[in-house]
Amino acid sequence: MTDLNGKLGLHPRFRHEIVRVGREGAPVVVIDDFLGDPWIVVDYVASQSVFLPGDAAYPGVRAIVPPIYAHALRLLLGKLIRDAFGFGTDRIARGSCGFSLVTTRPADLAPIQRLPHCDSADPRQLALLHYLCAPGKGGTAFYRHRRTGFEQVDGSRVAAYRQAMSADLAELGPPPPCYANGSDARYERIAAFEPVFNRVLIYRGMSLHSAAIAPDFDFDPDPRTGRLTANALLTFA
């Protein structure tokens, strides 16, 4: 059995940059060479994780992460996150974390899964995405909603954004059965990040974003060869 206890530390070549996205300048932290031994996490997932269908928003399957992995995220990245996003604390009020694989084919996507989305309207909630897959498996893209010009949807914008989405539906009809992967009549893509193995992206959940799944994506359900990621939503106090 693969054991992660005591084996999750920073890579000696750990490095990061903060990229400002779009007109609103939302910060995205890009970390490369995050864990010293990311393959031990892949081995753990492949040998011990049980994947089940995700929630209505996620186009694939998910598995529970061991507590030690979630603890390592907070321990290794807490100060960096606090400084990058201007929080006065690195204390996490609540959070969730899981391993994920994109497995839902375009024809089976629910309408909401075909569009860029926000995870939360709370500016203190961050999304953390750890790529544990090979390049070419589909990165992450950020978007501007054309009708409103919104790139982020906080509490003050929720009502206007929902109204504008309804107007989009009335004018344009339902989104076609495909993944958001570039600009269209509803959204303009404003940034994209490639899925480099052992890369981490951290961004506010209120930023409009989507996995960049290409038409030739293979929907591989094997954790060793598919689009394996660890995904966390962390709300800071």
Phi and psi in degrees as a GROMACS rama.xvg file:
@    title "Ramachandran Plot"
@    xaxis  label "Phi"
@    yaxis  label "Psi"
@TYPE xy
-73.8068  133.736  THR-2
-119.807  122.739  ASP-3
-92.2306  -11.1869  LEU-4
-61.2769  125.553  ASN-5
75.1509  7.06033  GLY-6
-117.291  7.63034  LYS-7
-108.395  103.233  LEU-8
-135.727  170.004  GLY-9
-71.2877  145.978  LEU-10
-69.5804  144.35  HIS-11
-62.7954  -20.8022  PRO-12
-101.244  17.868  ARG-13
-48.658  131.227  PHE-14
-152.482  157.151  ARG-15
-148.78  159.207  HIS-16
-141.924  157.929  GLU-17
-110.414  119.558  ILE-18
-105.592  130.622  VAL-19
-93.4538  124.814  ARG-20
-106.564  131.342  VAL-21
71.182  -172.424  GLY-22
-67.5911  -29.4375  ARG-23
-84.9874  -7.14234  GLU-24
64.1565  33.8013  GLY-25
-62.9499  132.154  ALA-26
-76.0373  136.182  PRO-27
-124.392  118.608  VAL-28
-85.6855  126.139  VAL-29
-114.181  115.931  VAL-30
-111.451  129.311  ILE-31
-115.483  149.549  ASP-32
53.7056  63.2841  ASP-33
-73.8801  -68.3548  PHE-34
-91.2549  146.836  LEU-35
-64.212  -35.3326  GLY-36
-135.747  76.493  ASP-37
-65.8085  -24.2584  PRO-38
-65.0806  -24.9425  TRP-39
-67.3312  -30.8032  ILE-40
-70.6513  -43.58  VAL-41
-59.6645  -43.9563  VAL-42
-61.0206  -40.8186  ASP-43
-60.3802  -49.2221  TYR-44
-61.3669  -45.9796  VAL-45
-65.1816  -32.633  ALA-46
-96.4423  -23.3298  SER-47
-129.123  -16.5332  GLN-48
-84.3893  145.743  SER-49
-112.54  117.702  VAL-50
-93.52  136.578  PHE-51
-131.413  159.181  LEU-52
-53.6888  139.15  PRO-53
-77.2592  -172.844  GLY-54
-73.0119  -178.984  ASP-55
-63.3355  -22.6671  ALA-56
-87.3576  -22.9918  ALA-57
-95.7035  128.361  TYR-58
-89.3197  63.5105  PRO-59
171.648  -150.823  GLY-60
-119.955  155.848  VAL-61
-137.065  156.224  ARG-62
-137.001  154.989  ALA-63
-73.6734  139.891  ILE-64
-89.5593  150.293  VAL-65
-69.7887  147.948  PRO-66
-54.4128  -32.5167  PRO-67
-64.7156  -33.7019  ILE-68
-67.582  -47.9078  TYR-69
-60.4538  -39.3724  ALA-70
-63.9325  -40.3129  HIS-71
-63.673  -39.4656  ALA-72
-56.8513  -46.9045  LEU-73
-69.3362  -41.3562  ARG-74
-68.8922  -44.4193  LEU-75
-80.9104  -26.3704  LEU-76
-118.14  -2.13346  LEU-77
-56.9747  -49.6455  GLY-78
-67.2858  -41.7818  LYS-79
-59.0849  -45.3818  LEU-80
-63.797  -45.2602  ILE-81
-56.0078  -45.952  ARG-82
-71.8269  -40.7124  ASP-83
-68.0193  -34.3215  ALA-84
-105.774  4.6312  PHE-85
71.4466  27.1926  GLY-86
-78.9629  149.076  PHE-87
-84.413  -0.824813  GLY-88
-149.974  157.676  THR-89
-108.585  17.6277  ASP-90
-79.6401  130.51  ARG-91
-97.4741  122.265  ILE-92
-76.1323  -37.9492  ALA-93
-161.682  158.876  ARG-94
-167.328  162.405  GLY-95
-141.238  152.219  SER-96
-152.403  141.984  CYS-97
-159.619  159.978  GLY-98
-88.4982  144.793  PHE-99
-137.321  147.654  SER-100
-134.25  126.88  LEU-101
-77.0595  116.958  VAL-102
-133.273  -5.31967  THR-103
-84.0094  122.568  THR-104
-76.379  153.526  ARG-105
-51.325  -40.8526  PRO-106
-64.4648  -20.9058  ALA-107
-100.017  3.13536  ASP-108
-69.7716  137.291  LEU-109
-72.1533  154.726  ALA-110
-52.1361  -40.8199  PRO-111
-66.203  -25.5193  ILE-112
-79.5686  -6.82567  GLN-113
-93.63  -2.51019  ARG-114
-120.013  153.055  LEU-115
-56.3495  155.09  PRO-116
-145.813  168.688  HIS-117
-113.6  148.532  CYS-118
-86.4161  -28.3471  ASP-119
-165.683  156.288  SER-120
-95.0738  5.03764  ALA-121
-88.0823  117.623  ASP-122
-66.9837  -10.9812  PRO-123
-96.3077  2.09466  ARG-124
-97.0653  128.247  GLN-125
-113.836  146.662  LEU-126
-102.172  134.95  ALA-127
-123.816  126.715  LEU-128
-125.918  117.769  LEU-129
-109.043  112.833  HIS-130
-77.9559  122.941  TYR-131
-120.947  36.4583  LEU-132
-134.832  167.73  CYS-133
-74.8649  158.016  ALA-134
-56.5998  152.33  PRO-135
90.0069  0.894601  GLY-136
-91.7095  4.98826  LYS-137
101.251  114.107  GLY-138
-88.9649  -146.164  GLY-139
-132.424  133.683  THR-140
-121.392  153.373  ALA-141
-117.9  151.176  PHE-142
-136.285  157.637  TYR-143
-114.695  130.152  ARG-144
-77.6269  122.667  HIS-145
-65.0993  -44.1143  ARG-146
-65.6142  -37.4511  ARG-147
-101.342  -23.6565  THR-148
79.2995  4.10952  GLY-149
-73.0232  136.083  PHE-150
-109.451  -20.9649  GLU-151
-132.658  147.538  GLN-152
-124.467  95.2969  VAL-153
-91.8263  -174.911  ASP-154
-59.2712  -32.7606  GLY-155
-73.355  -13.388  SER-156
-109.831  -7.42906  ARG-157
-57.9551  -49.0365  VAL-158
-63.1417  -44.2018  ALA-159
-65.8312  -37.1717  ALA-160
-67.7317  -42.8887  TYR-161
-63.1886  -40.6346  ARG-162
-63.7078  -41.183  GLN-163
-67.7394  -36.631  ALA-164
-63.634  -37.2216  MET-165
-65.0662  -37.6865  SER-166
-66.4435  -38.8165  ALA-167
-58.2444  -46.0058  ASP-168
-62.5192  -42.0835  LEU-169
-65.6887  -37.5214  ALA-170
-84.3945  -40.8718  GLU-171
-105.606  -12.6701  LEU-172
80.8592  -178.433  GLY-173
-68.1429  151.693  PRO-174
-64.9664  146.079  PRO-175
-66.9954  159.96  PRO-176
-76.2164  74.7454  PRO-177
-154.943  163.594  CYS-178
-76.2809  149.036  TYR-179
-66.4783  119.412  ALA-180
-151.967  62.5037  ASN-181
128.534  176.506  GLY-182
-72.2405  149.343  SER-183
-148.433  -165.259  ASP-184
-67.5927  -24.0097  ALA-185
-92.4299  -41.2592  ARG-186
-131.296  148.275  TYR-187
-110.846  126.851  GLU-188
-76.1457  129.238  ARG-189
-112.635  -13.9238  ILE-190
-166.68  154.847  ALA-191
-149.183  144.812  ALA-192
-126.727  132.929  PHE-193
-76.9951  155.092  GLU-194
-87.3154  76.523  PRO-195
-79.0376  133.614  VAL-196
-57.2139  131.327  PHE-197
71.3407  22.3961  ASN-198
-92.6725  146.405  ARG-199
-123.047  134.229  VAL-200
-111.149  138.475  LEU-201
-130.87  128.101  ILE-202
-153.754  162.812  TYR-203
-69.3951  136.495  ARG-204
-64.6458  -17.6788  GLY-205
-81.6012  -3.67181  MET-206
-74.7969  134.96  SER-207
-70.5882  124.137  LEU-208
-152.403  168.829  HIS-209
-161.737  150.566  SER-210
-63.6802  139.065  ALA-211
-94.4338  84.8073  ALA-212
-98.0843  114.982  ILE-213
-77.3361  160.535  ALA-214
-58.8549  -27.2558  PRO-215
-96.0201  16.1108  ASP-216
-58.7016  143.219  PHE-217
-95.329  -8.65921  ASP-218
53.6541  41.8727  PHE-219
-70.5863  122.819  ASP-220
-87.3325  1.03469  PRO-221
-82.7092  121.366  ASP-222
-58.6059  -26.6874  PRO-223
-77.6199  -23.3252  ARG-224
-127.19  -10.3744  THR-225
-88.4839  -171.121  GLY-226
-84.4517  75.0373  ARG-227
-83.2016  128.243  LEU-228
-136.577  157.369  THR-229
-106.735  129.961  ALA-230
-122.416  130.712  ASN-231
-130.441  143.518  ALA-232
-117.338  118.181  LEU-233
-124.099  124.22  LEU-234
-105.406  121.809  THR-235
-90.0461  145.826  PHE-236
